[in-house]
Amino acid sequence: MRAALALIPSVLLLLVGGLLWSKRGAPPTVHPSHRVRRAQTPRTDGDLPAHISFATEDHPPTGTSRTEHNIAAKTGYDLSTATARTKHPAEDTALTEGPGPHTNTSRTDVPLEQGIFWSQALERALPEAFPEQEVQRWQESARSARVVSLERGCGRSVNRLATLSDGSRACVRYGINPEQIQGEALSFYLSRLLGLRGVPPCVLSKVGSAQWGPVQSELGATGWAQGALLSLTPWVHNLSAVLPPRSLRAEDGRLRPLREELTQRPGRTGLLDLAQWGELILFDYLTANFDRLVSNLFSLQWDRRIMLRGTSNLQRAPGGALVLLDNEAGLAHGYRLRDTWDKYNEQLLGAVCLFRRGAVRALRELHAGRSAARELHALYGRAEPLSAELGPLSEAQAQILQERVGRAYGHVMSCQDRYS
């Protein structure tokens, strides 16, 4: 009996210790209203990877990119003077820096119209990295100039940084297969159809043509096949890395709606950034490009700090314009691999319910007329002398583009139903 009584204090200590330990190790309780639900528009095929989950616009939870274009040089394409679409005197008052983050604000302070469209003042203030007149001037010059020197640069080992006879420099890309060169060219022309001005202009050139005469003896070391088509884009200097908005960094394993950034009163510069981010996500969805923010999201499973090292193939010009570099993964190449990457591109699109009217207008027209590939090929054929040699999208690829235009436009309509 005495032995049994002597054990009582020890048993009590063990019980108390066990309760304390179990309380310390218990996971936090998640309120049902805070649980993440998958977006219904657009639909996601297949399960998401285990290392990342996503929030959506309708149920938000509580709570170094490539730098070969960064080297400064007088012969690079200079974006330091990139301008807004049109300057209006009212912009200075319509887009001033907002109050501090603790200031109470109403919905009238947000520069949105009909709940999802950026205001006209903000649209006019958006910087243009590559205005139309400058694009045409560069393309004419790049086609008529001769290549006078080659050096390694611009990404993969088969690519080259070329100096042209007019003193400018260009990135020359040789595709592992022709669809990558086609993707670079067609992505540029699709961006023009949508009114995006952040995709570098592109021209095609043929290995061994007269343009390459001064460096003919160097071509053997490149590994390029005689007669193969190459893409030339302007070599842009004085750029800087770009971090995604906090809502898109998936810091806790979740994407959040881009419009959450508006609650932080980002000011004029931040608003212009958000508008450009929305456009590039829409663009990468249409082209199924997996080599920009999607690449960062995928790499989170190995590198939790990758979002703090800049976004892959995205740089910022001194005037604030976002420059979408290296678009080889778009369209044909991206469509072929879409079963692998669409789970990311679709969820990124689902995080965006902020749009430029011009882009939505273009989407609506391409959707209503079922004319996406037809209009893209027409523009491509008019502007690129070698377009016939590289060829258009296949019939199956054209159908995929049209379907993605339809899904993107349907997503815009669902956003309008939700917020207008």
C-alpha positions in Angstrom: 0.0 0.0 0.0 2.8 2.4 0.9 4.6 1.6 -2.4 1.4 2.4 -4.3 0.9 5.7 -2.5 4.6 6.6 -3.3 4.0 6.2 -7.0 1.1 8.7 -7.1 3.3 11.9 -7.3 5.3 10.4 -10.1 2.2 9.4 -12.1 0.7 12.9 -11.6 4.0 14.5 -12.8 4.0 12.3 -15.9 0.3 13.2 -16.7 1.0 16.9 -16.3 4.2 16.7 -18.4 2.4 14.8 -21.1 -0.4 17.4 -21.3 2.1 20.2 -21.6 4.1 18.5 -24.3 1.0 17.6 -26.4 -0.2 21.2 -26.2 3.1 22.6 -27.4 3.3 20.2 -30.3 -0.4 20.6 -31.5 -0.9 22.2 -34.9 -2.9 25.5 -35.1 -6.6 25.1 -35.8 -7.7 26.4 -39.1 -11.1 28.1 -39.1 -13.3 26.7 -41.9 -13.9 30.1 -43.4 -10.1 30.5 -43.9 -9.5 27.3 -45.7 -8.3 27.6 -49.3 -10.7 26.5 -52.0 -9.6 25.8 -55.6 -10.6 28.4 -58.2 -13.6 27.3 -60.4 -12.5 29.7 -63.2 -10.4 28.7 -64.9 -10.5 25.0 -64.2 -7.3 23.3 -63.1 -6.5 19.9 -64.6 -5.0 17.5 -62.1 -3.9 17.9 -58.6 -1.5 20.7 -57.6 2.0 19.7 -56.4 2.2 18.9 -52.7 4.7 21.7 -52.0 2.4 24.6 -52.9 -1.3 25.5 -52.6 -3.2 28.4 -53.9 -5.8 30.9 -52.6 -8.3 32.4 -55.0 -10.0 35.7 -55.5 -13.3 34.5 -54.0 -11.9 32.9 -50.9 -8.6 34.5 -49.9 -7.0 33.2 -46.7 -6.3 35.4 -43.8 -3.3 36.1 -42.2 18.2 36.0 -59.8 16.6 36.0 -62.9 18.7 35.9 -66.1 20.8 39.0 -66.2 22.7 38.8 -69.5 20.9 42.0 -70.5 22.0 43.8 -67.4 25.5 44.8 -68.5 25.7 48.5 -69.3 26.9 49.4 -72.8 26.4 52.3 -75.2 25.5 49.9 -78.0 22.6 48.3 -76.2 18.9 49.2 -76.7 18.4 52.0 -74.2 15.0 52.0 -72.3 15.9 54.9 -70.0 13.6 57.1 -71.9 10.6 54.7 -72.1 7.5 56.8 -71.9 3.9 56.5 -70.9 1.3 55.9 -73.7 0.0 59.5 -73.5 0.7 62.4 -71.1 -2.3 64.2 -69.7 -2.1 67.1 -67.2 -4.7 65.4 -65.0 -2.4 62.5 -64.4 -0.4 64.2 -61.7 -3.5 64.7 -59.5 -5.3 61.4 -60.5 -2.2 59.2 -59.7 -0.5 60.8 -56.8 1.2 58.8 -54.1 -1.4 57.5 -51.7 -1.5 58.1 -47.9 0.2 55.9 -45.4 -0.7 52.3 -44.9 -2.7 53.1 -41.7 -4.9 55.7 -43.3 -8.6 54.8 -43.6 -9.7 54.8 -47.2 -12.9 54.1 -49.1 -13.6 52.3 -52.4 -13.5 55.6 -54.2 -9.7 55.8 -53.4 -9.0 52.7 -55.5 -8.2 53.6 -59.2 -10.7 51.0 -60.6 -13.7 51.4 -62.8 -16.6 48.9 -62.8 -14.7 46.9 -60.1 -12.1 45.3 -62.4 -10.7 47.9 -64.9 -7.9 50.2 -64.2 -8.8 53.9 -64.5 -8.2 55.7 -67.7 -5.7 58.0 -66.0 -3.6 55.0 -64.8 -3.8 53.3 -68.3 -2.5 56.5 -69.9 0.4 56.5 -67.4 1.5 53.0 -68.1 5.1 53.0 -69.4 5.8 51.6 -72.9 9.1 49.8 -73.1 8.8 49.3 -76.9 6.6 51.9 -78.6 5.4 51.1 -82.1 7.5 53.6 -84.0 10.7 52.5 -82.3 9.9 48.9 -82.9 9.5 49.4 -86.6 12.7 51.5 -86.7 14.7 48.8 -84.9 13.3 46.0 -87.1 14.2 47.8 -90.3 17.7 48.5 -89.0 18.3 44.9 -87.7 17.2 43.4 -91.0 19.4 45.6 -93.2 22.5 45.6 -90.9 25.3 43.0 -91.2 26.7 41.0 -88.3 30.2 42.1 -87.7 31.1 40.2 -84.5 29.9 37.4 -82.3 30.5 36.6 -78.7 29.0 34.2 -76.1 26.0 35.6 -74.3 22.2 35.8 -74.2 21.4 32.6 -72.3 22.2 29.1 -73.6 25.6 28.2 -74.9 24.3 28.1 -78.5 23.1 31.7 -78.4 25.3 34.6 -79.2 25.5 38.4 -78.5 26.0 40.0 -81.9 27.4 43.4 -82.9 25.7 44.8 -86.0 27.2 47.1 -88.6 25.2 50.0 -87.4 26.9 49.7 -84.0 23.9 48.2 -82.2 23.9 44.8 -80.5 21.4 42.0 -80.6 20.7 38.8 -78.9 20.8 35.9 -81.4 18.9 32.8 -80.4 19.2 29.4 -82.0 16.4 27.0 -81.0 16.9 23.4 -80.0 14.0 23.0 -82.4 12.2 25.5 -84.7 9.2 25.8 -82.4 11.3 27.8 -80.0 12.2 30.4 -82.6 8.6 30.5 -83.8 7.6 31.0 -80.1 9.8 34.0 -79.8 8.5 35.6 -83.0 4.8 34.8 -82.6 4.8 35.8 -78.9 6.0 39.2 -79.9 3.3 39.7 -82.5 0.6 38.3 -80.1 1.7 40.9 -77.6 1.1 43.7 -80.2 -2.4 42.4 -80.9 -3.2 42.7 -77.2 -1.6 46.1 -76.9 1.2 45.0 -74.6 4.4 47.0 -75.0 6.8 45.1 -72.8 7.8 42.2 -75.2 11.1 43.0 -77.1 10.7 43.2 -80.9 11.9 40.2 -82.9 13.2 39.6 -86.5 14.2 36.4 -88.1 17.5 35.7 -89.9 18.9 32.7 -91.8 22.3 31.2 -91.0 24.6 31.7 -93.9 22.7 34.5 -95.6 24.5 37.7 -96.7 23.8 39.3 -93.4 26.3 36.9 -91.8 29.1 37.4 -94.4 31.5 39.3 -92.1 31.5 36.4 -89.5 31.1 33.5 -91.9 34.3 31.9 -90.6 33.0 32.0 -87.0 29.7 30.2 -87.7 31.2 26.7 -87.6 32.0 27.1 -83.9 28.4 28.0 -83.0 26.9 24.6 -83.8 24.3 26.3 -86.0 22.9 24.3 -89.0 23.4 26.0 -92.3 20.1 27.6 -93.4 18.5 27.4 -90.0 16.4 30.3 -88.8 17.5 32.4 -85.9 15.7 35.1 -83.9 17.2 38.5 -83.2 16.0 40.7 -80.4 17.5 44.0 -79.2 20.2 43.6 -76.5 18.8 45.8 -73.8 21.0 47.3 -71.1 20.5 49.2 -67.8 17.8 46.8 -66.6 17.3 45.5 -63.0 15.7 42.4 -61.4 12.0 42.4 -60.5 10.5 40.9 -57.4 6.9 39.6 -57.7 4.2 41.4 -55.7 4.0 39.9 -52.2 0.6 38.3 -53.0 2.2 36.3 -55.8 5.3 35.1 -53.9 3.6 32.1 -52.2 5.7 32.8 -49.1 3.5 30.5 -47.0 2.7 28.1 -49.9 -0.3 30.1 -51.1 -0.9 32.6 -53.9 -3.2 35.4 -52.9 -5.4 37.7 -55.1 -3.4 40.4 -56.8 -6.0 43.0 -55.7 -5.0 42.4 -52.1 -2.1 44.7 -52.9 -4.5 47.6 -53.2 -5.3 47.5 -49.5 -1.6 48.5 -48.8 -2.1 51.8 -50.7 0.8 51.2 -53.0 1.0 54.7 -54.5 1.5 55.6 -58.2 4.6 53.5 -58.8 3.1 50.5 -57.2 -0.2 50.8 -59.1 1.7 50.9 -62.4 3.6 47.8 -61.4 0.4 45.9 -60.5 -1.2 46.8 -63.8 1.8 45.5 -65.7 1.9 42.3 -63.6 -1.7 41.6 -64.4 -1.0 41.9 -68.1 2.1 39.7 -68.1 0.2 36.9 -66.2 -2.6 37.1 -68.8 -0.1 37.0 -71.6 1.8 34.1 -70.2 -1.4 32.2 -69.8 -2.4 32.7 -73.4 1.0 31.6 -74.6 1.4 28.8 -71.9 4.9 30.3 -71.2 6.4 28.4 -68.2 9.7 30.2 -68.1 8.9 33.2 -66.1 6.9 33.4 -62.8 5.8 29.8 -63.3 9.5 28.8 -63.2 9.9 30.5 -59.9 6.8 28.9 -58.4 8.0 25.4 -59.5 11.4 26.0 -58.0 10.0 26.9 -54.6 10.1 23.2 -53.7 13.9 23.4 -53.7 14.5 27.0 -52.9 12.1 28.8 -50.5 13.8 32.2 -51.1 13.8 32.1 -54.9 11.1 34.8 -55.1 13.5 37.2 -53.4 16.1 36.8 -56.1 14.0 38.2 -59.0 11.6 36.8 -61.5 12.9 34.6 -64.3 13.1 36.4 -67.7 11.6 39.6 -66.3 13.5 42.8 -65.9 12.7 46.5 -65.2 13.7 49.4 -67.3 14.7 52.7 -65.6 11.4 54.3 -66.5 9.5 51.5 -64.7 8.4 49.4 -67.7 8.6 45.6 -67.2 10.5 43.9 -70.0 9.4 40.3 -70.8 12.6 38.6 -72.0 13.2 35.3 -73.8 9.8 34.2 -75.0 10.9 31.0 -76.7 8.8 28.9 -74.3 5.6 30.5 -75.5 2.9 29.1 -77.8 4.0 25.9 -79.7 6.6 24.9 -77.1 4.4 25.8 -74.2 1.4 24.1 -75.7 3.3 20.9 -76.1 4.1 20.9 -72.4 1.0 22.4 -71.0 -0.1 19.3 -69.2 2.9 19.8 -67.0 2.8 23.5 -66.4 -0.9 24.6 -66.8 -1.6 23.9 -63.2 0.6 27.0 -62.4 -0.5 29.3 -65.2 -4.2 28.7 -64.6 -3.8 29.4 -60.9 -1.8 32.6 -61.6 -4.6 33.8 -63.9 -7.1 33.0 -61.2 -5.3 35.4 -58.9 -5.8 38.3 -61.3 -9.1 40.3 -61.4 -7.5 43.6 -62.5 -7.4 44.4 -66.2 -6.6 47.0 -68.8 -9.6 47.8 -70.9 -7.7 47.6 -74.2 -6.5 44.1 -73.4 -10.0 42.9 -72.5 -11.4 44.5 -75.7 -8.8 42.6 -77.8 -9.7 39.4 -76.0 -13.4 39.9 -76.6 -12.9 40.5 -80.3 -10.6 37.5 -80.7 -13.1 35.4 -78.8 -16.2 36.6 -80.6 -14.7 36.2 -84.0 -12.8 33.0 -83.2 -10.0 34.8 -85.0 -7.0 34.6 -82.7 -4.7 32.5 -84.9 -6.0 34.1 -88.1 -5.2 37.6 -86.9 -1.9 36.6 -85.4 -0.8 34.9 -88.6 -1.9 37.9 -90.7 0.1 40.4 -88.6 3.1 38.0 -88.5 3.0 37.5 -92.3 2.8 41.2 -93.0 5.6 42.2 -90.7 8.1 39.3 -91.0 9.6 38.6 -94.4 10.7 35.1 -93.4 7.4 34.1 -91.7 6.5 31.6 -94.5 9.8 29.7 -94.0 9.2 29.2 -90.3 5.5 28.7 -90.8 2.4 29.4 -88.7 0.9 27.5 -85.8 -0.5 24.1 -86.7 -4.2 23.7 -86.8 -4.2 22.0 -83.5 -2.0 24.7 -81.9 -4.3 27.4 -83.4 -7.2 25.7 -81.7 -5.4 25.7 -78.4 -4.8 29.4 -78.6 -8.4 30.0 -79.4 -9.5 27.9 -76.4 -7.2 29.8 -74.1 -8.5 33.2 -75.4 -12.0 31.9 -74.6 -11.1 30.8 -71.1 -9.2 34.0 -70.4 -12.2 36.1 -71.5 -14.6 33.9 -69.5 -12.4 34.5 -66.4 -12.7 38.3 -67.0 -16.5 38.0 -67.2 -16.5 36.0 -63.9 -14.4 38.7 -62.3 -16.9 41.3 -63.5 -19.8 39.4 -62.1 -18.0 39.2 -58.8 -16.7 42.7 -58.3 -18.8 45.1 -60.5 
